[in-house]
Amino acid sequence: MAARHVDDEKFPIPVSV
């Protein structure tokens, strides 16, 4: 996944890669 906003509503994961 791209460096988009961390969607805690769908997947509580640090999407900052």
C-alpha positions in Angstrom: 0.0 0.0 0.0 1.1 3.5 -0.7 1.9 6.1 1.9 -1.7 7.1 2.4 -3.7 8.1 5.5 -3.8 5.4 8.1 -7.3 4.0 7.8 -7.9 2.8 11.3 -11.5 2.2 10.3 -10.4 -0.6 7.9 -7.0 -1.7 9.1 -5.3 -0.4 12.2 -1.8 -0.6 10.8 1.0 2.0 10.4 0.8 2.7 6.6 3.9 4.9 6.5 6.1 2.8 4.3 
